[in-house]
Amino acid sequence: MKHFKKISICFFLWIFSGHISFAQDIDRWDKEATEKNNPNTLWFKNAKFGMFIHWGLYSKLAGVWKDKDYYGSGEWLMNQAKIPAAEYAKVASTFNPVQFNAQEWADLAKDAGIRYMVITAKHHEGFAMYDSKVSDFNIVKASPYGKDPMKALANATRKNGIQFGFYYSQFLDWHEPNGGGNKWDFKEADKDYLKYYKEKSIPQLKELLTNYGNLGIVWFDMPGGLNKQQTQELVDEMHALQPKSLFSSRVGQGLGDYRTFGDSEVPATPIKGAWESIYTHNDSWGYISHDMNFKSPREIIHLLANVASKGGNLMLNVGPDGEGKIPYYSEKFLRETGVWLKANGESIYESTYGLIPAQPWGVSTSKPGKLFLHVLQPSGNGKIEVPGVNSKITKVYRLTDKVPLKYSLKDQVLLIDMPLSADPHNTVIAVEYQGTLNDGYLNNIPTVSAQYDNNTLEVINAKTSGAAKVETLTYSHYFGDWKHTPCIVKMTRPDDQAEFKFNITTPGDYKVSLEYSCPEESSKQEGLMEFNHKAYQFLTLRTSEFNSGKPLLFIKHPVAIVSVAKAGIYTIKLRPETNGKELFKLKSVILQPVL
């Protein structure tokens, strides 16, 4: 018992400190999930677009406690303000979401092109948003609302052909003396986590998996307090109730049916198997009245295309308010996204990752015999270049109206004339071909062209030597704002090198900038950039520290202007000039045409 307590305490202490290991722990939870071949994941892999809903007592508080505004993740308000459990529980007496309309929510999801929905049945605050017989701390018994909104929502989503599922925080429960997380009310030394699982967590999960029909997903969150054998027993017991339901990887111990990445994380390259990227529509997951930073339809569509181009699903969160209404801009922007999907959905649904890696103009998705080019950033000359096309092209057309487009194919480079009128969000070009198209990720050489203001070389495509290596760094700028950025690290000696190979299609002059983060102790060190057999020196500049949960800040540091006499393959090599401390954490290399 004490051993389980120690594991759990260390886990959530890392989380509350904002330490990097949080996202690394998430990766550790889901590694085995990616190796499974669960036949029930087929609908999930084809769905591509889901809706996450965070709704609870925190929605009533709206990010405010005792006249003080809190920012970040609104569903963590009880923890942020260290609200006593007994005092927080009184909020339920005023929670009366009379404007909730299950059919309106389900209709919004359908209009938005959503294929599955997951809603919080119980978040870390411990309040059940359904009629639980296990604990009276629920919306039916503890609030004046007195009804079970989950029953109505489950029925409405199924009526609209949308897979339905529950989120459940299985370990963190700030309301319960034996639940994980609340150390301001309840002493950790007195907690009995297995008692909590036995008396609340597992019985409530059984209720959810028994009383609400077939569930597409059970979205577990925050594992802790159980070893692998105990977690396996939990999974087996729940799967016996819902054999076809998919369990998220955050059930822990690598025992999920599909992989969920960290909050607001998209992998740098395609990932095999069933996986999901989760984002929230503004900055908070739970409703905050003063959070108005909503992603535009264009941003949502770009995010959806990017995730699909890596072979995964996007589950986008909305946070209804305490009255039961989804925020105005969430409704408006999701419906606009749905309009785009209605015309371009063939390029998203049932697709797999794009065989053409990300280009200056955008990303791609694939189906057998067909490529979909998502042109997110049109070029200046009205054409796009698609490298690595080794098959016979039979058709090229704009997806929305099937209007043929002019194209040419030479030396495995497909050149396409863009339509005169571009979609303001994302113009999708369909390319039909015969035979087998090479997977461009196997030998990816990025393209650099003067037709784009910025040509970014990502570190994931770099070749490293010596001690230099690529790592994904996780950090936040404010509470709950997780960022995940691949960087080249450990460059301390001249033989620790990063090499970028790329294809310049337009001769001319280019300004080369290095995007990196550099703490004060690493600043003012000399580095060398080599291009076309010429060396350029630079001195590193201080940006930010990377410790104690501080944000990681990046600078775009111009280090040279280089001249390119003819098109072709070129390389940039970067390394420290002498032995020293880590040179920097390199995020990308940017080439800008000098006009």
C-alpha positions as CSV (number, residue, x, y, z in Angstrom):
1,M,0.0,0.0,0.0
2,K,2.7,2.5,1.0
3,H,4.6,1.7,-2.2
4,F,1.5,2.7,-4.3
5,K,1.1,5.9,-2.3
6,K,4.7,6.9,-3.0
7,I,4.4,6.4,-6.8
8,S,1.2,8.4,-6.9
9,I,2.4,11.3,-4.8
10,C,5.5,11.7,-6.9
11,F,3.4,11.7,-10.0
12,F,1.1,14.5,-9.2
13,L,3.7,16.6,-7.4
14,W,5.5,16.7,-10.8
15,I,2.3,17.8,-12.4
16,F,1.6,20.6,-10.0
17,S,5.2,21.9,-10.2
18,G,4.7,22.4,-14.0
19,H,7.7,20.2,-14.6
20,I,8.6,18.8,-18.1
21,S,8.2,15.2,-16.9
22,F,4.4,15.5,-17.1
23,A,4.3,15.0,-20.8
24,Q,7.0,12.5,-20.7
25,D,4.9,10.4,-18.3
26,I,2.0,10.7,-20.8
27,D,4.3,9.2,-23.5
28,R,5.2,6.4,-21.1
29,W,1.6,5.6,-20.5
30,D,0.8,5.1,-24.1
31,K,3.8,3.4,-25.8
32,E,2.3,-0.1,-25.7
33,A,-1.1,1.2,-26.9
34,T,0.5,2.1,-30.3
35,E,1.5,-1.6,-30.8
36,K,-2.0,-3.0,-30.4
37,N,-4.2,-4.1,-33.3
38,N,-7.6,-3.7,-31.9
39,P,-10.3,-4.2,-34.6
40,N,-12.6,-1.9,-32.8
41,T,-10.3,1.0,-33.6
42,L,-11.3,1.1,-37.3
43,W,-14.2,3.5,-36.8
44,F,-12.0,5.7,-34.6
45,K,-9.2,5.9,-37.2
46,N,-11.7,6.8,-39.9
47,A,-13.5,9.4,-37.7
48,K,-10.7,12.0,-37.6
49,F,-12.7,14.7,-35.8
50,G,-14.0,14.5,-32.3
51,M,-15.5,16.9,-29.8
52,F,-14.3,17.0,-26.2
53,I,-16.6,18.7,-23.6
54,H,-15.4,19.8,-20.1
55,W,-18.4,20.6,-18.0
56,G,-18.8,20.6,-14.2
57,L,-19.1,22.8,-11.1
58,Y,-16.1,24.8,-12.3
59,S,-18.2,25.9,-15.3
60,K,-20.5,27.7,-12.8
61,L,-17.5,29.4,-11.2
62,A,-16.2,30.5,-14.6
63,G,-12.7,31.1,-13.4
64,V,-13.6,33.3,-10.5
65,W,-13.3,32.6,-6.8
66,K,-14.1,35.2,-4.1
67,D,-13.8,38.0,-6.7
68,K,-10.4,37.0,-7.9
69,D,-9.9,36.0,-11.6
70,Y,-7.9,32.9,-12.3
71,Y,-6.4,32.1,-15.7
72,G,-5.3,28.9,-17.5
73,S,-7.3,25.7,-17.0
74,G,-10.7,26.6,-15.4
75,E,-11.4,23.0,-14.4
76,W,-8.4,23.2,-12.0
77,L,-9.8,26.2,-10.2
78,M,-10.4,24.3,-6.9
79,N,-6.7,23.3,-7.0
80,Q,-5.4,26.8,-8.0
81,A,-7.4,28.6,-5.3
82,K,-6.9,25.7,-2.8
83,I,-10.6,25.8,-2.1
84,P,-11.6,23.6,0.9
85,A,-13.6,20.6,-0.3
86,A,-16.6,21.3,2.0
87,E,-16.7,24.9,0.8
88,Y,-16.4,23.9,-2.9
89,A,-19.2,21.4,-2.5
90,K,-21.6,24.2,-1.7
91,V,-21.3,25.5,-5.3
92,A,-23.5,22.5,-6.2
93,S,-26.5,24.2,-4.5
94,T,-26.4,27.0,-7.1
95,F,-25.6,24.9,-10.1
96,N,-28.7,24.9,-12.3
97,P,-27.9,24.6,-16.0
98,V,-31.5,25.1,-17.2
99,Q,-30.3,26.2,-20.7
100,F,-28.7,22.8,-21.4
101,N,-30.3,21.3,-24.5
102,A,-28.9,17.9,-25.4
103,Q,-30.3,18.0,-29.0
104,E,-28.8,21.4,-29.6
105,W,-25.3,20.1,-28.6
106,A,-25.7,17.1,-30.7
107,D,-26.9,19.2,-33.7
108,L,-23.9,21.5,-33.3
109,A,-21.6,18.5,-33.4
110,K,-23.2,17.2,-36.5
111,D,-23.1,20.6,-38.2
112,A,-19.4,20.9,-37.3
113,G,-18.6,17.5,-39.0
114,I,-17.9,15.9,-35.6
115,R,-17.8,12.0,-35.7
116,Y,-17.5,11.3,-31.9
117,M,-18.0,13.1,-28.6
118,V,-16.5,12.7,-25.2
119,I,-17.8,14.5,-22.1
120,T,-16.5,14.8,-18.5
121,A,-18.6,12.5,-16.3
122,K,-16.4,13.3,-13.4
123,H,-13.4,15.6,-13.4
124,H,-10.8,16.1,-10.7
125,E,-13.2,18.1,-8.6
126,G,-15.0,14.8,-7.8
127,F,-18.5,16.0,-8.9
128,A,-20.4,13.5,-11.0
129,M,-22.4,15.1,-13.9
130,Y,-24.8,12.1,-14.0
131,D,-27.1,10.3,-11.6
132,S,-24.6,8.3,-9.5
133,K,-25.8,5.9,-6.8
134,V,-22.3,5.6,-5.5
135,S,-21.9,9.2,-4.3
136,D,-24.5,11.9,-3.6
137,F,-22.0,14.5,-4.8
138,N,-23.7,14.6,-8.2
139,I,-25.8,16.8,-10.4
140,V,-29.1,15.0,-9.7
141,K,-28.9,14.9,-5.9
142,A,-26.7,17.9,-5.0
143,S,-27.9,20.5,-7.4
144,P,-31.3,22.2,-8.0
145,Y,-31.1,20.9,-11.6
146,G,-32.1,17.5,-10.5
147,K,-31.8,15.7,-13.9
148,D,-29.3,13.6,-15.6
149,P,-27.9,15.5,-18.6
150,M,-25.7,12.5,-19.7
151,K,-28.7,10.4,-20.4
152,A,-30.2,13.0,-22.8
153,L,-26.8,13.7,-24.4
154,A,-26.1,10.0,-25.0
155,N,-29.4,9.6,-26.7
156,A,-29.1,12.8,-28.8
157,T,-25.6,12.0,-30.1
158,R,-26.6,8.5,-31.1
159,K,-29.7,9.9,-32.9
160,N,-27.3,12.0,-35.0
161,G,-25.0,9.1,-35.8
162,I,-22.2,10.3,-33.5
163,Q,-20.2,7.9,-31.3
164,F,-20.6,8.9,-27.6
165,G,-18.1,8.4,-24.7
166,F,-17.3,9.5,-21.2
167,Y,-14.2,11.1,-19.6
168,Y,-13.5,9.9,-16.1
169,S,-10.7,11.1,-13.8
170,Q,-9.9,7.8,-12.2
171,F,-7.3,8.8,-9.6
172,L,-7.5,12.5,-8.9
173,D,-10.5,13.4,-6.8
174,W,-10.2,16.5,-4.6
175,H,-13.6,16.0,-2.9
176,E,-12.7,12.6,-1.4
177,P,-10.3,12.2,1.6
178,N,-8.8,9.1,-0.1
179,G,-8.7,10.5,-3.6
180,G,-5.6,11.7,-5.3
181,G,-4.5,15.4,-5.4
182,N,-6.1,17.3,-2.5
183,K,-3.3,17.8,0.0
184,W,-4.6,21.1,1.3
185,D,-7.5,19.4,3.1
186,F,-6.4,15.8,3.5
187,K,-3.0,14.6,4.7
188,E,-1.3,12.3,2.1
189,A,0.0,10.0,4.9
190,D,-3.7,9.2,5.8
191,K,-4.8,8.4,2.3
192,D,-5.9,4.9,1.3
193,Y,-6.0,5.0,-2.5
194,L,-7.1,1.5,-3.0
195,K,-10.1,2.2,-0.7
196,Y,-10.9,5.2,-2.9
197,Y,-10.8,3.0,-6.0
198,K,-12.9,0.3,-4.4
199,E,-15.6,2.6,-2.9
200,K,-15.9,5.3,-5.6
201,S,-13.8,5.2,-8.8
202,I,-14.5,1.7,-9.9
203,P,-18.2,1.6,-8.9
204,Q,-18.8,4.9,-10.7
205,L,-17.0,3.6,-13.8
206,K,-19.3,0.5,-13.6
207,E,-22.3,2.8,-13.5
208,L,-21.2,4.7,-16.6
209,L,-20.4,1.5,-18.6
210,T,-23.7,-0.1,-17.6
211,N,-26.4,2.6,-17.6
212,Y,-25.7,4.6,-20.8
213,G,-25.8,2.2,-23.7
214,N,-22.9,1.3,-25.9
215,L,-20.0,3.7,-25.5
216,G,-17.5,4.4,-28.3
217,I,-14.8,5.6,-25.8
218,V,-14.0,5.6,-22.1
219,W,-11.5,8.5,-21.8
220,F,-9.5,7.7,-18.7
221,D,-7.3,10.4,-17.2
222,M,-4.7,10.8,-14.5
223,P,-3.7,7.3,-13.6
224,G,-2.1,6.7,-10.2
225,G,-2.2,4.5,-7.1
226,L,-2.3,1.2,-9.0
227,N,0.5,-1.1,-10.3
228,K,0.4,-2.7,-13.7
229,Q,-1.4,-5.9,-12.5
230,Q,-4.1,-3.8,-10.7
231,T,-4.5,-1.6,-13.8
232,Q,-4.9,-4.7,-16.0
233,E,-7.6,-6.0,-13.6
234,L,-9.4,-2.6,-13.9
235,V,-9.2,-2.7,-17.7
236,D,-10.4,-6.3,-17.9
237,E,-13.3,-5.6,-15.5
238,M,-14.4,-2.6,-17.5
239,H,-13.9,-4.2,-20.9
240,A,-16.2,-7.1,-19.7
241,L,-18.9,-4.5,-19.4
242,Q,-18.2,-2.8,-22.8
243,P,-16.2,-5.2,-25.0
244,K,-16.2,-2.8,-28.0
245,S,-15.5,0.4,-26.2
246,L,-12.1,2.0,-26.7
247,F,-10.1,2.9,-23.6
248,S,-7.7,5.9,-23.9
249,S,-4.0,5.4,-23.2
250,R,-4.3,7.5,-20.0
251,V,-5.7,4.5,-18.2
252,G,-2.1,3.9,-17.5
253,Q,0.6,1.2,-17.7
254,G,0.4,1.1,-21.5
255,L,-2.9,-0.7,-21.4
256,G,-5.1,1.6,-23.5
257,D,-6.6,0.8,-26.9
258,Y,-5.3,3.9,-28.7
259,R,-2.7,6.6,-28.0
260,T,-3.6,10.0,-26.7
261,F,-0.8,12.5,-26.9
262,G,-0.1,15.3,-24.4
263,D,-2.5,18.3,-24.2
264,S,-2.0,20.4,-27.4
265,E,0.6,18.1,-28.9
266,V,0.9,16.9,-32.5
267,P,3.7,14.4,-33.3
268,A,6.4,15.7,-35.7
269,T,6.1,12.8,-38.1
270,P,3.4,10.2,-38.9
271,I,2.5,7.7,-36.2
272,K,1.1,4.3,-37.0
273,G,-1.9,2.9,-35.3
274,A,-4.9,4.7,-33.7
275,W,-4.0,8.0,-32.0
276,E,-5.5,11.3,-31.0
277,S,-4.3,14.9,-30.5
278,I,-6.4,17.0,-28.1
279,Y,-6.7,20.7,-28.2
280,T,-9.1,23.2,-26.5
281,H,-10.9,25.9,-28.5
282,N,-9.7,28.8,-26.5
283,D,-7.1,28.7,-23.6
284,S,-9.1,26.8,-21.0
285,W,-10.7,23.4,-21.1
286,G,-13.4,24.3,-18.5
287,Y,-15.4,27.5,-19.0
288,I,-13.8,30.8,-18.0
289,S,-15.9,33.9,-18.6
290,H,-12.8,36.1,-19.4
291,D,-11.1,33.7,-21.8
292,M,-11.9,34.9,-25.3
293,N,-8.9,33.6,-27.2
294,F,-10.9,31.3,-29.5
295,K,-9.3,29.6,-32.5
296,S,-10.7,30.9,-35.8
297,P,-12.2,28.5,-38.3
298,R,-9.0,28.8,-40.3
299,E,-6.9,27.8,-37.3
300,I,-9.2,24.9,-36.6
301,I,-9.1,23.7,-40.2
302,H,-5.3,24.1,-40.4
303,L,-4.9,22.1,-37.1
304,L,-7.3,19.4,-38.4
305,A,-5.4,19.1,-41.6
306,N,-2.0,19.0,-39.8
307,V,-3.2,16.2,-37.5
308,A,-4.7,14.2,-40.3
309,S,-1.5,14.6,-42.3
310,K,0.3,12.6,-39.5
311,G,-2.4,9.9,-39.5
312,G,-4.3,10.9,-36.4
313,N,-7.5,12.4,-35.0
314,L,-8.2,15.8,-33.6
315,M,-10.5,16.0,-30.6
316,L,-11.3,19.7,-30.0
317,N,-12.6,20.8,-26.7
318,V,-15.4,23.2,-25.9
319,G,-16.3,24.4,-22.4
320,P,-20.1,25.1,-21.8
321,D,-21.0,27.6,-19.1
322,G,-22.8,27.1,-15.9
323,E,-26.1,27.7,-17.6
324,G,-25.5,24.9,-20.0
325,K,-24.7,27.0,-23.1
326,I,-21.8,26.4,-25.4
327,P,-19.9,29.7,-25.9
328,Y,-21.1,31.8,-28.9
329,Y,-17.7,31.7,-30.8
330,S,-17.4,28.0,-30.3
331,E,-20.8,27.4,-31.9
332,K,-20.1,29.9,-34.7
333,F,-16.6,28.8,-35.6
334,L,-17.4,25.1,-35.3
335,R,-20.3,25.5,-37.7
336,E,-18.0,27.3,-40.2
337,T,-15.5,24.5,-39.9
338,G,-18.4,22.1,-40.7
339,V,-19.1,24.0,-43.9
340,W,-15.5,23.5,-45.0
341,L,-15.7,19.8,-44.1
342,K,-18.9,19.3,-46.0
343,A,-17.1,20.4,-49.2
344,N,-13.7,18.9,-48.4
345,G,-14.4,16.1,-46.0
346,E,-13.2,13.5,-48.5
347,S,-9.6,14.7,-47.8
348,I,-10.0,14.2,-44.0
349,Y,-12.4,11.4,-43.2
350,E,-11.1,7.8,-43.7
351,S,-7.8,9.2,-44.9
352,T,-4.3,8.3,-43.7
353,Y,-1.1,10.3,-43.4
354,G,0.2,12.1,-46.4
355,L,2.9,10.4,-48.5
356,I,4.2,13.9,-49.2
357,P,5.8,15.5,-46.1
358,A,5.0,19.0,-45.1
359,Q,6.0,21.6,-47.7
360,P,6.1,25.4,-47.7
361,W,2.6,25.4,-49.1
362,G,1.1,23.0,-46.6
363,V,0.5,19.3,-45.9
364,S,-1.1,16.2,-47.5
365,T,-3.4,13.3,-46.7
366,S,-3.8,10.1,-48.6
367,K,-6.2,7.4,-49.8
368,P,-5.4,4.5,-52.2
369,G,-4.5,6.0,-55.6
370,K,-5.2,9.5,-54.4
371,L,-3.3,12.4,-52.8
372,F,-5.0,15.4,-51.2
373,L,-2.8,18.5,-51.1
374,H,-3.9,21.0,-48.4
375,V,-2.7,24.3,-49.6
376,L,-2.5,26.4,-46.4
377,Q,-0.1,29.0,-47.6
378,P,-0.3,29.7,-51.4
379,S,2.9,30.6,-53.2
380,G,3.6,34.0,-54.7
381,N,3.6,32.7,-58.3
382,G,0.3,30.8,-58.3
383,K,1.9,27.4,-58.5
384,I,2.9,24.7,-56.0
385,E,5.7,22.2,-56.3
386,V,5.2,18.6,-55.0
387,P,8.4,16.7,-54.8
388,G,8.9,12.9,-54.9
389,V,6.1,12.0,-57.2
390,N,7.3,8.8,-58.9
391,S,3.9,7.5,-60.3
392,K,1.8,8.2,-63.3
393,I,-0.6,11.1,-62.7
394,T,-4.1,10.7,-64.2
395,K,-6.0,13.6,-62.8
396,V,-5.4,16.8,-60.9
397,Y,-8.3,19.0,-59.7
398,R,-9.7,21.2,-57.0
399,L,-11.7,18.9,-54.7
400,T,-14.7,21.2,-54.1
401,D,-15.8,21.5,-57.7
402,K,-13.6,18.8,-59.6
403,V,-12.4,21.5,-62.0
404,P,-9.2,20.2,-63.7
405,L,-6.0,22.0,-63.0
406,K,-2.9,22.4,-65.3
407,Y,0.1,20.4,-64.2
408,S,3.4,19.1,-65.3
409,L,5.7,16.3,-64.0
410,K,9.4,16.4,-64.5
411,D,12.2,14.7,-62.5
412,Q,9.6,13.5,-60.0
413,V,8.5,17.1,-59.2
414,L,4.8,17.8,-59.8
415,L,4.2,21.4,-60.7
416,I,0.5,22.5,-60.3
417,D,-1.2,25.7,-61.4
418,M,-3.4,26.8,-58.5
419,P,-7.0,27.8,-59.2
420,L,-7.6,31.5,-59.6
421,S,-9.9,31.7,-56.5
422,A,-8.4,30.1,-53.4
423,D,-10.3,28.9,-50.3
424,P,-9.5,31.4,-47.5
425,H,-9.1,28.5,-45.1
426,N,-7.5,25.7,-47.0
427,T,-7.6,24.9,-50.7
428,V,-7.6,21.1,-51.3
429,I,-6.1,19.8,-54.5
430,A,-6.8,16.2,-55.4
431,V,-4.1,14.2,-57.3
432,E,-5.1,10.8,-58.7
433,Y,-2.3,8.4,-59.7
434,Q,-1.6,4.9,-60.9
435,G,0.8,2.5,-59.3
436,T,2.6,2.9,-55.9
437,L,3.7,6.3,-54.7
438,N,6.9,6.4,-52.7
439,D,6.6,7.3,-49.0
440,G,8.2,10.8,-49.0
441,Y,9.0,10.6,-45.3
442,L,11.6,7.9,-45.9
443,N,14.0,10.2,-47.7
444,N,12.5,13.6,-47.0
445,I,14.4,16.6,-48.4
446,P,12.5,19.8,-47.7
447,T,12.0,22.3,-50.4
448,V,13.1,26.0,-50.2
449,S,11.7,28.5,-52.7
450,A,11.8,32.3,-53.1
451,Q,8.0,32.1,-53.6
452,Y,7.5,31.8,-49.9
453,D,8.4,34.5,-47.3
454,N,9.6,31.9,-44.8
455,N,11.1,28.4,-45.6
456,T,11.4,26.5,-42.3
457,L,13.7,23.5,-41.9
458,E,12.4,21.5,-39.0
459,V,14.9,19.7,-36.7
460,I,13.0,16.5,-37.1
461,N,14.5,16.3,-40.6
462,A,18.1,17.0,-39.5
463,K,20.9,14.5,-39.2
464,T,22.7,14.7,-35.9
465,S,26.2,13.5,-34.9
466,G,28.3,13.3,-31.8
467,A,26.2,13.9,-28.7
468,A,23.6,16.1,-30.5
469,K,20.2,14.6,-30.6
470,V,16.5,15.6,-31.1
471,E,14.3,15.7,-28.0
472,T,10.7,16.9,-27.6
473,L,10.7,19.6,-24.9
474,T,7.5,20.3,-22.9
475,Y,6.8,23.6,-21.2
476,S,4.1,26.1,-20.4
477,H,3.6,29.9,-20.4
478,Y,0.8,29.8,-17.9
479,F,-1.1,27.2,-15.9
480,G,-2.3,24.3,-18.2
481,D,-0.8,25.8,-21.4
482,W,1.3,22.8,-22.5
483,K,3.7,23.3,-25.4
484,H,5.6,20.4,-27.1
485,T,8.5,21.4,-29.3
486,P,11.2,19.1,-30.9
487,C,14.6,20.6,-30.5
488,I,18.2,19.6,-31.1
489,V,20.0,19.6,-27.8
490,K,23.3,18.4,-26.2
491,M,25.5,20.4,-28.6
492,T,28.6,21.2,-26.5
493,R,31.6,20.2,-28.6
494,P,32.7,20.8,-32.2
495,D,31.8,17.2,-33.2
496,D,28.3,17.7,-31.9
497,Q,26.7,18.6,-35.2
498,A,23.3,19.1,-36.9
499,E,23.1,18.8,-40.7
500,F,20.1,20.0,-42.7
501,K,19.8,18.9,-46.3
502,F,17.2,20.7,-48.5
503,N,16.4,21.4,-52.2
504,I,16.5,25.1,-53.3
505,T,14.3,25.5,-56.3
506,T,14.8,29.2,-56.8
507,P,18.3,30.8,-57.1
508,G,18.9,34.0,-55.3
509,D,19.9,35.5,-51.9
510,Y,18.5,34.1,-48.6
511,K,18.7,35.3,-45.1
512,V,19.4,32.4,-42.7
513,S,18.0,32.6,-39.2
514,L,18.3,30.2,-36.3
515,E,15.3,29.7,-34.1
516,Y,16.5,28.6,-30.7
517,S,16.2,29.0,-26.9
518,C,19.3,29.8,-24.9
519,P,19.7,30.3,-21.1
520,E,22.0,33.0,-19.8
521,E,24.8,30.5,-18.9
522,S,24.9,29.3,-22.5
523,S,24.7,32.7,-24.1
524,K,27.7,34.5,-25.7
525,Q,29.2,31.3,-27.0
526,E,30.5,31.1,-30.6
527,G,28.9,28.8,-33.1
528,L,29.6,28.0,-36.7
529,M,27.2,27.6,-39.6
530,E,28.6,26.1,-42.8
531,F,26.8,26.6,-46.2
532,N,28.2,25.7,-49.6
533,H,31.7,25.3,-48.2
534,K,31.7,28.6,-46.4
535,A,31.7,29.1,-42.7
536,Y,29.7,31.8,-40.9
537,Q,30.3,32.6,-37.2
538,F,27.6,33.7,-34.8
539,L,27.3,34.4,-31.0
540,T,24.4,32.9,-29.1
541,L,21.9,35.2,-27.6
542,R,20.1,34.8,-24.2
543,T,16.4,34.0,-24.3
544,S,15.1,32.1,-21.3
545,E,15.8,29.6,-18.6
546,F,14.4,26.0,-18.8
547,N,13.9,24.9,-15.3
548,S,11.4,25.1,-12.4
549,G,8.5,25.2,-14.7
550,K,9.5,28.4,-16.4
551,P,8.4,29.0,-20.0
552,L,10.8,28.2,-22.9
553,L,11.2,31.3,-25.1
554,F,12.6,31.2,-28.6
555,I,14.4,33.8,-30.7
556,K,14.8,34.0,-34.5
557,H,18.4,35.0,-34.8
558,P,19.6,36.1,-38.3
559,V,23.2,34.8,-38.7
560,A,24.0,35.2,-42.4
561,I,22.9,36.0,-45.9
562,V,23.8,33.4,-48.4
563,S,23.8,33.4,-52.2
564,V,22.6,30.6,-54.3
565,A,23.7,30.6,-58.0
566,K,21.7,27.7,-59.2
567,A,18.9,25.4,-58.0
568,G,19.9,22.1,-56.4
569,I,20.5,20.2,-53.1
570,Y,22.3,22.1,-50.4
571,T,23.3,21.6,-46.8
572,I,23.6,23.7,-43.7
573,K,25.8,22.4,-40.9
574,L,25.7,23.8,-37.3
575,R,28.1,23.2,-34.4
576,P,29.8,24.9,-31.5
577,E,33.2,26.4,-32.4
578,T,34.8,25.2,-29.2
579,N,34.1,23.0,-26.2
580,G,31.7,24.6,-23.8
581,K,28.2,24.5,-22.4
582,E,25.2,23.5,-24.5
583,L,25.2,25.9,-27.4
584,F,21.4,26.3,-27.5
585,K,18.1,24.3,-27.9
586,L,17.6,24.6,-31.7
587,K,14.0,24.6,-32.9
588,S,14.4,25.3,-36.6
589,V,16.4,26.9,-39.4
590,I,14.6,29.6,-41.4
591,L,15.5,30.7,-44.9
592,Q,13.9,34.0,-46.1
593,P,14.3,35.2,-49.7
594,V,16.0,38.6,-49.9
595,L,13.7,40.7,-52.1
